[in-house]
Amino acid sequence: MSITDDSVAEVVHRAAERVPAFAARLQAAGIAAAAVRGVRDLDALPVLTKDDVLALQQADPPFGGLLAPDAEVRRVFQSPGPIYEPQLAGGDPWRWREALAACGVTGSDLLLNCFGYHLSPAGAMFDEAALAVGCLLLPGGIGNQDLQAQAIGDLGVTAYAGLPSYLKSLIERYDAAGFDPDRWRLDKALVTAEPLPDDLRALLERRVPTVRMAYGTAETGLLGYEVEPGAGLVVPEDVLVQVCDLDSGAPLDEGEGQVVVTLLRADYPMVRFGTGDLSAWQPGPDGSRRLAGVLGRVGAAVKVRGMFLHPRQIETTMRDVADVEAYRFLVDRVEHRDQLRCEVVPAAGARAEDVAAAVASRVRAGLRFSAEVSIVSGLDDDGALVDLRTWD
């Protein structure tokens, strides 16, 4: 479904009848569903943030009244927060097929999907997209890189979906293992969830001629994709993407703002949903309006290895760790790979080794990240989460 005033009006009217939390949002904003006749009528509706969704789900589990009672749900996922996301019925519900096709993936390809399959929806998103394209699929997930590198040669993998840093690691593993370079057939890659600086793109393209960037979120699916390198992201026709002022929420034609998304699904109406990502519009080579990619984040959350990490999650995870006097988490990037480090000040009399082991275990269980734990004697007061990365 393409975005038109009529299609927006129809979905809003139907969603207001079926979804309690959406009807309550309209009422709180003083908007009558029947008065919504097009896109611009939504501008008065305050942006729905991730924190809003989390609060709604905690008050009315599991989906906070955002899902129609008669909606057909195939799977349920948990993203950091935790926020629960339903996979609705239908093929390729997150619409990533369009990005794979733009990358050149066809029914004759064998695609290695290296997004995670545990709890979060990324792995399932690209499984559904691969099925929609009609290509053969190898569900690699995250980890077992030696086996994945071997499979690239043994099976003749031709396409990849995953983090750009993970593709770099696979190339290095393939070469380090001494696998036959003539059996490397991987020639196209769709990467997302991390930045793709020019030097990393150039490095990847030495082995994978076609590398294309895409952008999306767990809640909304595909929001933009490259059709040529470095020329902005084409927005799919079946989703309304706006760049909005951070204070007023009004759509912007120029300048930087938050990416705000409206999905045309009356059974799960993510209307004026704020992704928390900053972007801007730029002209494409064909004169079309394209997203400039992710230029930063709204608020305190940061993305690490494709997953969001929020100070609130850190506080919850670290709250009951014994013998920890103070801590902070540092995010850095080394050789195009995100690294998470935790500096810990142990309580007086505590064994440093025991504290470090307890923190590392709790981080793995509570945050689903591995982190290097360093014992220090003191910390500066610069917050629980510090992002040291630069993207120059």
Contacts in CASP RR format, 6 or more apart in sequence:
PFRMAT RR
TARGET T0000
AUTHOR 0000-0000-0000
METHOD contacts of the structure
MODEL  1
MSITDDSVAEVVHRAAERVPAFAARLQAAGIAAAAVRGVRDLDALPVLTK
DDVLALQQADPPFGGLLAPDAEVRRVFQSPGPIYEPQLAGGDPWRWREAL
AACGVTGSDLLLNCFGYHLSPAGAMFDEAALAVGCLLLPGGIGNQDLQAQ
AIGDLGVTAYAGLPSYLKSLIERYDAAGFDPDRWRLDKALVTAEPLPDDL
RALLERRVPTVRMAYGTAETGLLGYEVEPGAGLVVPEDVLVQVCDLDSGA
PLDEGEGQVVVTLLRADYPMVRFGTGDLSAWQPGPDGSRRLAGVLGRVGA
AVKVRGMFLHPRQIETTMRDVADVEAYRFLVDRVEHRDQLRCEVVPAAGA
RAEDVAAAVASRVRAGLRFSAEVSIVSGLDDDGALVDLRTWD
1 7 0 8 1.000
1 238 0 8 1.000
1 264 0 8 1.000
2 237 0 8 1.000
2 238 0 8 1.000
3 39 0 8 1.000
3 237 0 8 1.000
3 238 0 8 1.000
3 239 0 8 1.000
3 240 0 8 1.000
3 264 0 8 1.000
5 37 0 8 1.000
5 38 0 8 1.000
5 39 0 8 1.000
6 38 0 8 1.000
7 264 0 8 1.000
8 36 0 8 1.000
8 38 0 8 1.000
8 39 0 8 1.000
8 41 0 8 1.000
8 42 0 8 1.000
8 240 0 8 1.000
8 262 0 8 1.000
8 264 0 8 1.000
9 36 0 8 1.000
9 37 0 8 1.000
9 38 0 8 1.000
9 41 0 8 1.000
11 264 0 8 1.000
11 265 0 8 1.000
11 266 0 8 1.000
11 269 0 8 1.000
12 26 0 8 1.000
12 33 0 8 1.000
12 36 0 8 1.000
12 42 0 8 1.000
12 269 0 8 1.000
12 271 0 8 1.000
13 33 0 8 1.000
13 34 0 8 1.000
13 36 0 8 1.000
14 266 0 8 1.000
15 22 0 8 1.000
15 68 0 8 1.000
15 265 0 8 1.000
15 266 0 8 1.000
15 267 0 8 1.000
15 269 0 8 1.000
15 271 0 8 1.000
16 22 0 8 1.000
16 23 0 8 1.000
16 26 0 8 1.000
16 33 0 8 1.000
17 23 0 8 1.000
17 33 0 8 1.000
18 68 0 8 1.000
18 69 0 8 1.000
18 70 0 8 1.000
18 266 0 8 1.000
18 267 0 8 1.000
19 65 0 8 1.000
19 66 0 8 1.000
19 67 0 8 1.000
19 68 0 8 1.000
19 266 0 8 1.000
19 267 0 8 1.000
19 268 0 8 1.000
19 269 0 8 1.000
20 65 0 8 1.000
21 56 0 8 1.000
21 60 0 8 1.000
21 64 0 8 1.000
21 65 0 8 1.000
21 66 0 8 1.000
22 66 0 8 1.000
22 269 0 8 1.000
22 271 0 8 1.000
23 33 0 8 1.000
25 45 0 8 1.000
25 46 0 8 1.000
25 48 0 8 1.000
25 271 0 8 1.000
26 32 0 8 1.000
26 33 0 8 1.000
26 45 0 8 1.000
29 44 0 8 1.000
29 45 0 8 1.000
29 46 0 8 1.000
30 44 0 8 1.000
31 41 0 8 1.000
31 44 0 8 1.000
31 45 0 8 1.000
35 41 0 8 1.000
36 42 0 8 1.000
39 240 0 8 1.000
42 262 0 8 1.000
42 271 0 8 1.000
42 272 0 8 1.000
43 249 0 8 1.000
43 250 0 8 1.000
43 251 0 8 1.000
45 271 0 8 1.000
45 272 0 8 1.000
46 249 0 8 1.000
46 272 0 8 1.000
47 244 0 8 1.000
47 249 0 8 1.000
47 258 0 8 1.000
47 260 0 8 1.000
47 272 0 8 1.000
47 273 0 8 1.000
47 274 0 8 1.000
48 270 0 8 1.000
48 271 0 8 1.000
48 272 0 8 1.000
48 273 0 8 1.000
48 274 0 8 1.000
49 274 0 8 1.000
49 276 0 8 1.000
50 83 0 8 1.000
50 219 0 8 1.000
50 274 0 8 1.000
50 275 0 8 1.000
50 276 0 8 1.000
50 301 0 8 1.000
53 64 0 8 1.000
53 66 0 8 1.000
53 83 0 8 1.000
53 219 0 8 1.000
53 273 0 8 1.000
54 81 0 8 1.000
54 83 0 8 1.000
56 64 0 8 1.000
56 65 0 8 1.000
56 66 0 8 1.000
57 63 0 8 1.000
57 64 0 8 1.000
57 83 0 8 1.000
57 84 0 8 1.000
61 84 0 8 1.000
62 76 0 8 1.000
62 84 0 8 1.000
63 84 0 8 1.000
63 86 0 8 1.000
66 268 0 8 1.000
66 269 0 8 1.000
66 270 0 8 1.000
67 73 0 8 1.000
67 86 0 8 1.000
67 267 0 8 1.000
67 268 0 8 1.000
68 266 0 8 1.000
68 267 0 8 1.000
68 268 0 8 1.000
70 267 0 8 1.000
71 86 0 8 1.000
71 88 0 8 1.000
71 267 0 8 1.000
71 268 0 8 1.000
72 88 0 8 1.000
72 89 0 8 1.000
72 267 0 8 1.000
73 86 0 8 1.000
73 87 0 8 1.000
73 88 0 8 1.000
73 89 0 8 1.000
74 87 0 8 1.000
74 88 0 8 1.000
74 89 0 8 1.000
74 90 0 8 1.000
75 86 0 8 1.000
75 87 0 8 1.000
75 121 0 8 1.000
75 124 0 8 1.000
76 84 0 8 1.000
76 85 0 8 1.000
76 86 0 8 1.000
76 87 0 8 1.000
77 84 0 8 1.000
77 85 0 8 1.000
77 86 0 8 1.000
77 87 0 8 1.000
77 119 0 8 1.000
77 120 0 8 1.000
77 121 0 8 1.000
77 124 0 8 1.000
77 218 0 8 1.000
78 84 0 8 1.000
78 85 0 8 1.000
78 119 0 8 1.000
78 120 0 8 1.000
79 85 0 8 1.000
79 119 0 8 1.000
79 120 0 8 1.000
79 121 0 8 1.000
79 218 0 8 1.000
79 219 0 8 1.000
79 307 0 8 1.000
79 308 0 8 1.000
80 120 0 8 1.000
80 307 0 8 1.000
80 308 0 8 1.000
80 309 0 8 1.000
80 310 0 8 1.000
80 313 0 8 1.000
80 367 0 8 1.000
80 368 0 8 1.000
81 310 0 8 1.000
81 312 0 8 1.000
81 313 0 8 1.000
83 218 0 8 1.000
83 219 0 8 1.000
85 121 0 8 1.000
85 218 0 8 1.000
85 219 0 8 1.000
86 268 0 8 1.000
87 93 0 8 1.000
87 121 0 8 1.000
87 124 0 8 1.000
88 265 0 8 1.000
88 267 0 8 1.000
88 268 0 8 1.000
91 128 0 8 1.000
91 131 0 8 1.000
91 132 0 8 1.000
92 128 0 8 1.000
92 129 0 8 1.000
92 131 0 8 1.000
92 132 0 8 1.000
93 128 0 8 1.000
94 121 0 8 1.000
94 125 0 8 1.000
94 128 0 8 1.000
94 129 0 8 1.000
94 221 0 8 1.000
94 222 0 8 1.000
95 129 0 8 1.000
95 221 0 8 1.000
95 222 0 8 1.000
95 236 0 8 1.000
95 238 0 8 1.000
95 239 0 8 1.000
96 125 0 8 1.000
96 126 0 8 1.000
96 128 0 8 1.000
96 129 0 8 1.000
96 214 0 8 1.000
96 221 0 8 1.000
96 222 0 8 1.000
97 129 0 8 1.000
97 132 0 8 1.000
97 133 0 8 1.000
98 222 0 8 1.000
98 225 0 8 1.000
98 236 0 8 1.000
99 129 0 8 1.000
99 190 0 8 1.000
99 212 0 8 1.000
99 214 0 8 1.000
99 222 0 8 1.000
99 224 0 8 1.000
99 225 0 8 1.000
100 111 0 8 1.000
100 126 0 8 1.000
100 129 0 8 1.000
100 130 0 8 1.000
100 133 0 8 1.000
100 135 0 8 1.000
100 159 0 8 1.000
100 161 0 8 1.000
100 190 0 8 1.000
101 133 0 8 1.000
102 212 0 8 1.000
102 225 0 8 1.000
102 226 0 8 1.000
102 227 0 8 1.000
102 234 0 8 1.000
103 159 0 8 1.000
103 188 0 8 1.000
103 189 0 8 1.000
103 190 0 8 1.000
103 210 0 8 1.000
103 212 0 8 1.000
103 225 0 8 1.000
104 159 0 8 1.000
104 188 0 8 1.000
104 210 0 8 1.000
105 111 0 8 1.000
105 130 0 8 1.000
105 133 0 8 1.000
105 135 0 8 1.000
105 159 0 8 1.000
105 188 0 8 1.000
105 190 0 8 1.000
106 133 0 8 1.000
106 134 0 8 1.000
106 135 0 8 1.000
107 133 0 8 1.000
107 134 0 8 1.000
107 135 0 8 1.000
107 136 0 8 1.000
108 135 0 8 1.000
108 158 0 8 1.000
109 133 0 8 1.000
109 135 0 8 1.000
109 136 0 8 1.000
109 158 0 8 1.000
109 159 0 8 1.000
109 188 0 8 1.000
110 135 0 8 1.000
110 136 0 8 1.000
110 137 0 8 1.000
110 138 0 8 1.000
110 155 0 8 1.000
110 156 0 8 1.000
110 157 0 8 1.000
110 158 0 8 1.000
110 159 0 8 1.000
111 126 0 8 1.000
111 130 0 8 1.000
111 133 0 8 1.000
111 135 0 8 1.000
111 136 0 8 1.000
111 137 0 8 1.000
111 138 0 8 1.000
111 157 0 8 1.000
111 158 0 8 1.000
111 159 0 8 1.000
111 160 0 8 1.000
111 161 0 8 1.000
112 138 0 8 1.000
112 140 0 8 1.000
112 148 0 8 1.000
112 151 0 8 1.000
112 152 0 8 1.000
112 157 0 8 1.000
112 159 0 8 1.000
112 160 0 8 1.000
112 161 0 8 1.000
112 186 0 8 1.000
113 123 0 8 1.000
113 126 0 8 1.000
113 127 0 8 1.000
113 130 0 8 1.000
113 137 0 8 1.000
113 138 0 8 1.000
113 139 0 8 1.000
113 140 0 8 1.000
113 141 0 8 1.000
113 161 0 8 1.000
113 162 0 8 1.000
114 140 0 8 1.000
114 141 0 8 1.000
114 142 0 8 1.000
114 148 0 8 1.000
114 160 0 8 1.000
114 161 0 8 1.000
114 162 0 8 1.000
114 163 0 8 1.000
114 166 0 8 1.000
114 167 0 8 1.000
114 170 0 8 1.000
115 122 0 8 1.000
115 123 0 8 1.000
115 125 0 8 1.000
115 126 0 8 1.000
115 141 0 8 1.000
115 142 0 8 1.000
115 161 0 8 1.000
115 162 0 8 1.000
115 163 0 8 1.000
115 193 0 8 1.000
116 122 0 8 1.000
116 123 0 8 1.000
116 141 0 8 1.000
116 142 0 8 1.000
117 123 0 8 1.000
117 124 0 8 1.000
117 139 0 8 1.000
117 141 0 8 1.000
119 368 0 8 1.000
120 218 0 8 1.000
120 307 0 8 1.000
121 218 0 8 1.000
122 193 0 8 1.000
122 218 0 8 1.000
123 139 0 8 1.000
123 141 0 8 1.000
125 221 0 8 1.000
126 161 0 8 1.000
126 162 0 8 1.000
127 137 0 8 1.000
127 139 0 8 1.000
129 161 0 8 1.000
130 137 0 8 1.000
130 161 0 8 1.000
131 137 0 8 1.000
135 159 0 8 1.000
138 151 0 8 1.000
138 155 0 8 1.000
138 157 0 8 1.000
140 148 0 8 1.000
142 166 0 8 1.000
145 169 0 8 1.000
145 170 0 8 1.000
145 173 0 8 1.000
146 173 0 8 1.000
146 177 0 8 1.000
148 170 0 8 1.000
148 173 0 8 1.000
149 170 0 8 1.000
149 173 0 8 1.000
149 174 0 8 1.000
149 177 0 8 1.000
149 179 0 8 1.000
150 177 0 8 1.000
150 179 0 8 1.000
151 157 0 8 1.000
152 170 0 8 1.000
152 174 0 8 1.000
152 179 0 8 1.000
152 184 0 8 1.000
152 185 0 8 1.000
152 186 0 8 1.000
153 174 0 8 1.000
153 179 0 8 1.000
153 180 0 8 1.000
153 183 0 8 1.000
153 184 0 8 1.000
153 185 0 8 1.000
154 183 0 8 1.000
156 183 0 8 1.000
156 185 0 8 1.000
156 186 0 8 1.000
157 185 0 8 1.000
157 186 0 8 1.000
158 185 0 8 1.000
158 186 0 8 1.000
158 187 0 8 1.000
158 188 0 8 1.000
159 186 0 8 1.000
159 187 0 8 1.000
159 188 0 8 1.000
159 189 0 8 1.000
159 190 0 8 1.000
160 167 0 8 1.000
160 170 0 8 1.000
160 186 0 8 1.000
160 188 0 8 1.000
160 189 0 8 1.000
160 190 0 8 1.000
160 191 0 8 1.000
160 208 0 8 1.000
161 189 0 8 1.000
161 190 0 8 1.000
161 191 0 8 1.000
162 189 0 8 1.000
162 190 0 8 1.000
162 191 0 8 1.000
162 192 0 8 1.000
162 193 0 8 1.000
163 191 0 8 1.000
163 192 0 8 1.000
163 193 0 8 1.000
163 194 0 8 1.000
163 305 0 8 1.000
163 306 0 8 1.000
164 189 0 8 1.000
164 191 0 8 1.000
164 194 0 8 1.000
164 196 0 8 1.000
164 200 0 8 1.000
164 201 0 8 1.000
164 204 0 8 1.000
164 211 0 8 1.000
164 336 0 8 1.000
165 194 0 8 1.000
165 200 0 8 1.000
165 305 0 8 1.000
165 336 0 8 1.000
165 337 0 8 1.000
165 338 0 8 1.000
167 189 0 8 1.000
167 191 0 8 1.000
167 204 0 8 1.000
167 208 0 8 1.000
168 200 0 8 1.000
168 203 0 8 1.000
168 204 0 8 1.000
168 335 0 8 1.000
168 336 0 8 1.000
168 337 0 8 1.000
169 337 0 8 1.000
171 204 0 8 1.000
171 207 0 8 1.000
171 208 0 8 1.000
174 184 0 8 1.000
175 181 0 8 1.000
184 207 0 8 1.000
186 207 0 8 1.000
186 208 0 8 1.000
187 208 0 8 1.000
187 209 0 8 1.000
187 210 0 8 1.000
188 208 0 8 1.000
188 209 0 8 1.000
188 210 0 8 1.000
188 211 0 8 1.000
188 212 0 8 1.000
189 204 0 8 1.000
189 208 0 8 1.000
189 210 0 8 1.000
189 211 0 8 1.000
189 212 0 8 1.000
190 212 0 8 1.000
190 214 0 8 1.000
190 225 0 8 1.000
191 204 0 8 1.000
191 211 0 8 1.000
191 212 0 8 1.000
191 213 0 8 1.000
191 214 0 8 1.000
192 213 0 8 1.000
192 214 0 8 1.000
192 215 0 8 1.000
192 216 0 8 1.000
193 303 0 8 1.000
193 306 0 8 1.000
193 307 0 8 1.000
194 303 0 8 1.000
194 305 0 8 1.000
194 306 0 8 1.000
194 338 0 8 1.000
195 294 0 8 1.000
195 391 0 8 1.000
196 211 0 8 1.000
196 213 0 8 1.000
197 336 0 8 1.000
197 391 0 8 1.000
200 336 0 8 1.000
201 211 0 8 1.000
201 229 0 8 1.000
203 336 0 8 1.000
204 211 0 8 1.000
205 211 0 8 1.000
211 229 0 8 1.000
212 225 0 8 1.000
212 226 0 8 1.000
212 227 0 8 1.000
212 229 0 8 1.000
213 225 0 8 1.000
213 226 0 8 1.000
213 229 0 8 1.000
213 230 0 8 1.000
213 233 0 8 1.000
213 293 0 8 1.000
214 222 0 8 1.000
214 224 0 8 1.000
214 225 0 8 1.000
214 226 0 8 1.000
214 233 0 8 1.000
215 222 0 8 1.000
215 223 0 8 1.000
215 224 0 8 1.000
215 225 0 8 1.000
215 233 0 8 1.000
215 277 0 8 1.000
215 291 0 8 1.000
215 293 0 8 1.000
215 294 0 8 1.000
216 222 0 8 1.000
216 223 0 8 1.000
216 224 0 8 1.000
216 275 0 8 1.000
217 223 0 8 1.000
217 261 0 8 1.000
217 275 0 8 1.000
217 277 0 8 1.000
219 261 0 8 1.000
219 270 0 8 1.000
219 273 0 8 1.000
219 275 0 8 1.000
220 239 0 8 1.000
220 261 0 8 1.000
220 263 0 8 1.000
220 270 0 8 1.000
220 273 0 8 1.000
220 275 0 8 1.000
222 236 0 8 1.000
222 239 0 8 1.000
223 233 0 8 1.000
223 235 0 8 1.000
223 236 0 8 1.000
223 239 0 8 1.000
223 241 0 8 1.000
223 259 0 8 1.000
223 261 0 8 1.000
223 275 0 8 1.000
223 291 0 8 1.000
224 233 0 8 1.000
224 234 0 8 1.000
224 235 0 8 1.000
224 236 0 8 1.000
224 241 0 8 1.000
224 291 0 8 1.000
225 233 0 8 1.000
225 234 0 8 1.000
225 236 0 8 1.000
226 232 0 8 1.000
226 233 0 8 1.000
226 234 0 8 1.000
227 234 0 8 1.000
228 285 0 8 1.000
231 284 0 8 1.000
231 285 0 8 1.000
231 290 0 8 1.000
232 282 0 8 1.000
232 284 0 8 1.000
232 290 0 8 1.000
232 291 0 8 1.000
232 292 0 8 1.000
232 293 0 8 1.000
233 290 0 8 1.000
233 291 0 8 1.000
233 292 0 8 1.000
233 293 0 8 1.000
234 288 0 8 1.000
234 290 0 8 1.000
235 241 0 8 1.000
235 289 0 8 1.000
235 290 0 8 1.000
235 291 0 8 1.000
238 264 0 8 1.000
239 261 0 8 1.000
239 262 0 8 1.000
239 263 0 8 1.000
239 264 0 8 1.000
240 261 0 8 1.000
240 262 0 8 1.000
240 263 0 8 1.000
240 264 0 8 1.000
241 259 0 8 1.000
241 260 0 8 1.000
241 261 0 8 1.000
241 291 0 8 1.000
242 251 0 8 1.000
242 252 0 8 1.000
242 259 0 8 1.000
242 260 0 8 1.000
242 261 0 8 1.000
242 262 0 8 1.000
243 251 0 8 1.000
243 252 0 8 1.000
243 255 0 8 1.000
243 256 0 8 1.000
243 257 0 8 1.000
243 258 0 8 1.000
243 259 0 8 1.000
243 260 0 8 1.000
243 279 0 8 1.000
243 280 0 8 1.000
243 281 0 8 1.000
243 291 0 8 1.000
244 250 0 8 1.000
244 251 0 8 1.000
244 252 0 8 1.000
244 257 0 8 1.000
244 258 0 8 1.000
244 259 0 8 1.000
244 260 0 8 1.000
244 274 0 8 1.000
245 251 0 8 1.000
245 252 0 8 1.000
245 257 0 8 1.000
246 257 0 8 1.000
246 258 0 8 1.000
246 298 0 8 1.000
249 258 0 8 1.000
249 260 0 8 1.000
251 260 0 8 1.000
252 280 0 8 1.000
252 281 0 8 1.000
253 281 0 8 1.000
254 280 0 8 1.000
254 281 0 8 1.000
255 280 0 8 1.000
255 281 0 8 1.000
256 278 0 8 1.000
256 279 0 8 1.000
256 280 0 8 1.000
256 295 0 8 1.000
257 278 0 8 1.000
257 279 0 8 1.000
257 280 0 8 1.000
258 274 0 8 1.000
258 275 0 8 1.000
258 276 0 8 1.000
258 277 0 8 1.000
258 278 0 8 1.000
258 298 0 8 1.000
259 274 0 8 1.000
259 275 0 8 1.000
259 276 0 8 1.000
259 277 0 8 1.000
259 278 0 8 1.000
259 279 0 8 1.000
259 291 0 8 1.000
259 294 0 8 1.000
260 272 0 8 1.000
260 273 0 8 1.000
260 274 0 8 1.000
260 275 0 8 1.000
261 270 0 8 1.000
261 272 0 8 1.000
261 273 0 8 1.000
261 274 0 8 1.000
261 275 0 8 1.000
262 270 0 8 1.000
262 271 0 8 1.000
262 272 0 8 1.000
262 273 0 8 1.000
263 269 0 8 1.000
263 270 0 8 1.000
263 271 0 8 1.000
263 273 0 8 1.000
276 297 0 8 1.000
276 298 0 8 1.000
276 299 0 8 1.000
276 301 0 8 1.000
277 294 0 8 1.000
277 295 0 8 1.000
277 296 0 8 1.000
277 297 0 8 1.000
277 298 0 8 1.000
278 294 0 8 1.000
278 295 0 8 1.000
278 296 0 8 1.000
278 297 0 8 1.000
278 298 0 8 1.000
279 291 0 8 1.000
279 292 0 8 1.000
279 293 0 8 1.000
279 294 0 8 1.000
279 295 0 8 1.000
280 291 0 8 1.000
280 292 0 8 1.000
280 295 0 8 1.000
281 289 0 8 1.000
281 290 0 8 1.000
281 291 0 8 1.000
281 292 0 8 1.000
282 289 0 8 1.000
282 290 0 8 1.000
282 291 0 8 1.000
282 292 0 8 1.000
283 289 0 8 1.000
283 290 0 8 1.000
284 290 0 8 1.000
297 303 0 8 1.000
300 310 0 8 1.000
300 311 0 8 1.000
300 385 0 8 1.000
301 308 0 8 1.000
301 309 0 8 1.000
301 310 0 8 1.000
301 311 0 8 1.000
302 308 0 8 1.000
302 309 0 8 1.000
302 331 0 8 1.000
302 385 0 8 1.000
302 387 0 8 1.000
303 309 0 8 1.000
304 331 0 8 1.000
304 338 0 8 1.000
304 340 0 8 1.000
304 369 0 8 1.000
305 337 0 8 1.000
305 338 0 8 1.000
305 340 0 8 1.000
305 369 0 8 1.000
306 338 0 8 1.000
307 368 0 8 1.000
307 369 0 8 1.000
309 329 0 8 1.000
309 331 0 8 1.000
309 340 0 8 1.000
309 367 0 8 1.000
309 369 0 8 1.000
309 385 0 8 1.000
310 385 0 8 1.000
311 383 0 8 1.000
311 384 0 8 1.000
311 385 0 8 1.000
313 366 0 8 1.000
313 367 0 8 1.000
314 329 0 8 1.000
314 367 0 8 1.000
314 384 0 8 1.000
314 385 0 8 1.000
315 384 0 8 1.000
317 362 0 8 1.000
317 363 0 8 1.000
317 366 0 8 1.000
317 367 0 8 1.000
318 324 0 8 1.000
318 327 0 8 1.000
318 359 0 8 1.000
318 362 0 8 1.000
321 355 0 8 1.000
321 358 0 8 1.000
321 359 0 8 1.000
321 362 0 8 1.000
322 350 0 8 1.000
322 355 0 8 1.000
322 358 0 8 1.000
323 346 0 8 1.000
323 347 0 8 1.000
323 349 0 8 1.000
323 350 0 8 1.000
323 354 0 8 1.000
323 355 0 8 1.000
323 358 0 8 1.000
324 344 0 8 1.000
324 345 0 8 1.000
324 346 0 8 1.000
324 347 0 8 1.000
324 355 0 8 1.000
324 359 0 8 1.000
325 345 0 8 1.000
325 346 0 8 1.000
325 347 0 8 1.000
325 348 0 8 1.000
326 344 0 8 1.000
326 345 0 8 1.000
326 378 0 8 1.000
326 379 0 8 1.000
327 342 0 8 1.000
327 343 0 8 1.000
327 344 0 8 1.000
327 345 0 8 1.000
327 359 0 8 1.000
327 379 0 8 1.000
327 384 0 8 1.000
328 342 0 8 1.000
328 343 0 8 1.000
328 379 0 8 1.000
328 382 0 8 1.000
328 383 0 8 1.000
328 384 0 8 1.000
328 385 0 8 1.000
328 386 0 8 1.000
329 340 0 8 1.000
329 341 0 8 1.000
329 342 0 8 1.000
329 343 0 8 1.000
329 371 0 8 1.000
329 384 0 8 1.000
329 385 0 8 1.000
329 386 0 8 1.000
330 340 0 8 1.000
330 341 0 8 1.000
330 342 0 8 1.000
330 343 0 8 1.000
330 386 0 8 1.000
330 388 0 8 1.000
331 338 0 8 1.000
331 339 0 8 1.000
331 340 0 8 1.000
331 341 0 8 1.000
331 385 0 8 1.000
331 386 0 8 1.000
331 387 0 8 1.000
331 388 0 8 1.000
331 389 0 8 1.000
332 338 0 8 1.000
332 339 0 8 1.000
332 341 0 8 1.000
332 388 0 8 1.000
332 389 0 8 1.000
333 339 0 8 1.000
333 388 0 8 1.000
333 389 0 8 1.000
338 389 0 8 1.000
339 372 0 8 1.000
340 363 0 8 1.000
340 369 0 8 1.000
340 370 0 8 1.000
340 371 0 8 1.000
340 372 0 8 1.000
341 371 0 8 1.000
341 372 0 8 1.000
341 373 0 8 1.000
341 374 0 8 1.000
342 359 0 8 1.000
342 360 0 8 1.000
342 363 0 8 1.000
342 371 0 8 1.000
342 372 0 8 1.000
342 373 0 8 1.000
342 374 0 8 1.000
343 374 0 8 1.000
343 376 0 8 1.000
343 379 0 8 1.000
344 355 0 8 1.000
344 356 0 8 1.000
344 359 0 8 1.000
344 373 0 8 1.000
344 374 0 8 1.000
344 375 0 8 1.000
344 376 0 8 1.000
345 375 0 8 1.000
345 376 0 8 1.000
345 377 0 8 1.000
345 378 0 8 1.000
345 379 0 8 1.000
346 352 0 8 1.000
346 355 0 8 1.000
346 375 0 8 1.000
347 355 0 8 1.000
352 375 0 8 1.000
355 375 0 8 1.000
356 373 0 8 1.000
356 374 0 8 1.000
356 375 0 8 1.000
357 373 0 8 1.000
359 371 0 8 1.000
359 373 0 8 1.000
360 370 0 8 1.000
360 371 0 8 1.000
360 373 0 8 1.000
363 369 0 8 1.000
363 370 0 8 1.000
363 371 0 8 1.000
363 373 0 8 1.000
364 370 0 8 1.000
364 371 0 8 1.000
END
